Every structure is written in C-alpha cells, then in structure tokens.
C-alpha cells in the first residue's frame, strides 16, 4: 500500500468516524441523556445546571468532530475527486449543503438557543429546550443524509 493510499484510508476512517460520532452523540443526547437527566432533576434549576455542565463538556468535542469531518472530507476530495462516479458532482453538492446546514443549525443551537435556555425563567425553559431538541434532531437527520449521500455515487 502506497503512502497516498494510506493517507486516503486514514482520511476516510477519520471522516466516517467523525461524522458518525457527531451524529451519534446528538442522537444519544436526544434519546437517552436528556430524558434521563430530566427525570432525575428535582428542580428546573438542577436540570439547567446539569445541562450546562453537559454542554461545557461536550461542546468542544463536538466542534472538534465538526472540524475533523470538514478537514478530512476536503482532504479526501483533493486526493480522490468524486468525479469518477456518475452523478457525483450533484451528490457532492447536496452532501456539502447538508453538512453546511447541519453546522448552521448546530451553531444556532449552541450560540443562540443554549444561552437563552440557561438564562431563561423556569416557565420559559421547557419551550426553549424543546426548540433546542428539534434543532438537534434536524441536525442529526442532516448528518444521516450526508452519510447516506457519501455512498450514493458508488451505487449509481
């Protein structure tokens, strides 16, 4: 195996795992973590504190995964352009659009919704948190679409 092939393999593994973990963490939070923390919290303030602590721990890791996804995808595109497959360019454009929208929703959730949840009054938090969960679900769905689009050119 040549050095170029090894680099390509390393980039592929990094790209796949980074997006899979990014989406997996969001789904884990939606399906397991948030309901578990909500059921154990005795007060809205305790729930907000637990969510703030979780956000402080997970946030940097999620943005590192975003960077790894983008950089490894760019490297893969440089080393092996997708143009060898039929419909590769439109599919690549859709994938990039899905990832960009995923990132935009993620940034909106992190920098717009999350601070509002943290500083909201007790009666405002449930509605804001529901919006945050919807944004996270949309972001995860876009990630699944992007992963699926990665394999479509190979099927055509």
C-alpha positions in Angstrom: 0.0 0.0 0.0 1.5 3.3 -1.0 1.7 6.4 1.2 -1.0 8.1 -0.8 -3.3 5.1 -0.2 -2.5 5.1 3.5 -3.3 8.8 3.8 -6.5 8.2 1.8 -7.5 5.4 4.2 -6.7 7.4 7.3 -8.8 10.4 5.9 -11.7 8.1 5.1 -11.7 6.5 8.6 -11.4 9.9 10.2 -14.2 11.3 8.0 -16.6 8.5 8.6 -15.9 8.2 12.3 -16.1 11.9 13.0 -19.5 12.4 11.3 -20.8 9.1 12.8 -19.8 10.1 16.3 -21.1 13.7 15.8 -24.5 12.3 14.8 -24.3 9.6 17.4 -23.7 12.0 20.3 -26.7 14.1 19.2 -29.0 11.1 19.0 -27.7 9.7 22.3 -28.5 13.1 24.0 -31.9 13.2 22.4 -32.9 9.6 23.2 -31.0 8.8 26.4 -29.2 11.6 28.1 -31.8 14.4 28.1 -34.7 12.3 29.3 -32.6 10.6 32.0 -31.3 14.0 33.3 -34.8 15.4 33.2 -36.2 12.5 35.2 -33.5 12.7 37.9 -33.5 16.5 38.3 -35.6 17.6 41.3 -36.0 21.2 40.1 -35.7 23.2 36.9 -32.6 24.8 38.2 -31.0 21.4 38.8 -31.9 20.4 35.3 -30.5 23.6 33.9 -27.2 23.1 35.8 -26.8 19.6 34.6 -27.5 20.6 31.0 -25.0 23.5 31.3 -22.3 21.1 32.7 -23.0 18.6 29.9 -22.8 21.3 27.3 -19.5 22.6 28.6 -18.0 19.0 28.4 -19.5 18.0 25.1 -19.3 21.3 23.2 -15.5 21.3 22.5 -15.6 17.7 21.4 -18.5 18.2 19.0 -16.7 21.2 17.4 -13.6 19.1 17.1 -15.6 16.5 15.3 -17.0 19.1 13.0 -13.5 20.3 12.2 -12.3 16.7 11.6 -15.3 16.0 9.3 -14.7 19.1 7.2 -10.9 18.7 7.0 -10.9 15.0 6.3 -13.7 15.5 3.7 -11.7 18.2 2.0 -8.6 16.1 2.0 -10.4 13.1 0.5 -11.8 15.4 -2.2 -8.3 16.6 -3.0 -6.8 13.1 -3.1 -9.7 11.4 -4.9 -12.2 13.6 -6.6 -15.7 12.1 -6.7 -16.0 12.8 -10.4 -15.2 9.1 -11.3 -18.8 8.2 -10.3 -22.0 9.1 -12.3 -23.9 12.0 -10.6 -21.0 12.6 -8.3 -20.9 16.3 -8.5 -24.7 16.9 -7.7 -24.5 14.4 -4.9 -21.3 16.0 -3.5 -23.1 19.4 -3.7 -26.1 18.0 -1.8 -23.7 16.5 0.8 -21.8 19.7 1.3 -25.1 21.6 1.6 -26.5 19.1 4.2 -23.3 19.4 6.2 -23.3 23.2 6.0 -26.9 23.3 7.1 -26.1 20.8 9.9 -23.3 23.1 11.1 -25.6 26.2 10.9 -28.2 24.5 13.0 -25.6 23.3 15.4 -24.2 26.8 15.7 -27.7 28.3 16.2 -28.4 25.8 19.0 -25.0 26.4 20.7 -24.8 30.2 20.5 -28.5 31.3 20.3 -30.7 28.7 22.0 -28.4 27.3 24.6 -27.6 30.6 26.3 -31.3 31.5 26.3 -32.2 28.2 27.9 -29.5 28.7 30.6 -30.7 32.2 31.5 -34.4 31.6 31.0 -37.0 31.8 33.7 -38.3 28.4 34.9 -41.5 28.7 33.0 -39.6 29.6 29.7 -37.1 26.8 29.8 -39.3 23.9 28.6 -40.3 25.6 25.4 -36.8 26.8 24.7 -35.4 23.3 25.4 -38.0 21.7 23.1 -36.7 24.1 20.3 -33.2 23.0 21.1 -34.1 19.4 20.8 -35.9 20.0 17.5 -32.8 21.7 16.2 -30.6 18.9 17.4 -32.9 16.3 15.7 -32.8 18.3 12.5 -29.0 18.5 12.6 -28.8 14.7 13.3 -31.1 14.0 10.4 -29.0 16.1 8.1 -25.9 14.2 9.3 -27.6 10.9 8.4 -28.5 12.3 5.0 -24.8 13.4 4.5 -23.6 9.9 5.5 -26.1 8.3 3.1 -25.1 10.7 0.3 -21.4 9.6 0.7 -22.4 6.1 -0.6 -24.9 7.0 -3.3 -22.2 7.7 -6.0 -20.9 4.3 -5.6 -24.3 2.7 -6.1 -25.1 4.7 -9.3 
